[in-house]
Amino acid sequence: MVKIDGARVRAIREQKGLTQLYVATVVEVTTDTVSRWENKRYPSIKKENGLKLAEALEVELNEILDSGESTVPMRDDAGADISDPAAEKTPESSAWSKKPGHLGILVILSAMLGTGWALVHYLTPPAPASLTTVTRIVSPHFIPGRPLPVFLKVANPSPEAVSIILKEELPPSATLKASFPSSAGKQDGTIRWLTQITGSSLFYYTIITDASFNGTLSFSGNVRDGHGSEAIEIRGANSSRAGVHHWADSDGDNRISDEEILEVYDLLANDSSAQLDLDLLEEMWLGDGYLWQPEQQKFSILE
């Protein structure tokens, strides 16, 4: 058990713009429990929950512990007193341990308890990992100063709705323009989604760099669902370099082929396509090719 500082927990959560629902989902408790922690109705909680709480707040455990000496009995999450009765031994109980033969019994009991703990520790299976997987799809190149979409294909084998926390770290040189569906918020360069999915779902966001940018953008992120306690890294493409080709022109031949435009339309849902300039993409596909004009910051379509 550990004793937490509820006021400190609330201050850190509000400072980071996190909701009680977000924290409760990460720790795998109810929002009512989080509220009781913050209001010091449950000052002492399981260390396992304390570690998860620190993870949700993105701080070290010692940053949310109560620095003062505890003058209240240790209680579990249900409020029951679990103070160690052995902390206040009566003279009679102390004398009992000194009687002939009793010391040997204590040694045997201690050995049995130690063996039992070892069996539980080594035979308990490791914490399950999330069953949800995410594949990132991003063009190998982009034009600086123009929006670049980053697609995240999320899948879970369960036929039932599953709660997930999806996090994506934005490249330092890029600015977030839009996200679909709407994210739970962005903080410290990380965009977050807290939602439910059934089967497969598509998430995507658009970013933009300065027109003078010349380099490579790197991406990273992870996903965690309510069925696992460990996050899974997002797989797939993880970089995109500055160039002179449209992001949908995956082979960089200055043409939008049938295969390339179909790949884009396969990714996008009908109600999300308005967030990308698909009209321009169709014009480029209908033409004989295109050229990027950096001086005018626009495309010239060849006919």
Secondary structure, DSSP 4 states (H G I P E B T S, - for coil): -EEB-HHHHHHHHHHTT--HHHHHHHHTS-HHHHHHHHTTSS-EE-HHHHHHHHHHHTS-GGGSB--SPP-S--B-TT--B---GGGS--HHHHHHTTSTTHHHHHHHHHHHHHHHHHHHHHHSPPPPBPS-EEEEEE-SEE-TTS-EEEEEEEE-S-SS-EEEEEEEEPPTT-EEEEEESPPSEEETTEEEEEEEESSEEEEEEEEE--TT--SEEE-EEEEEETT-SB-EE-EE--EEEE-SS-TT-TT-SS---HHHHHHHHHHS-TTTGGGS-HHHHHHHHHSSEEEEETTTTEEEEE-
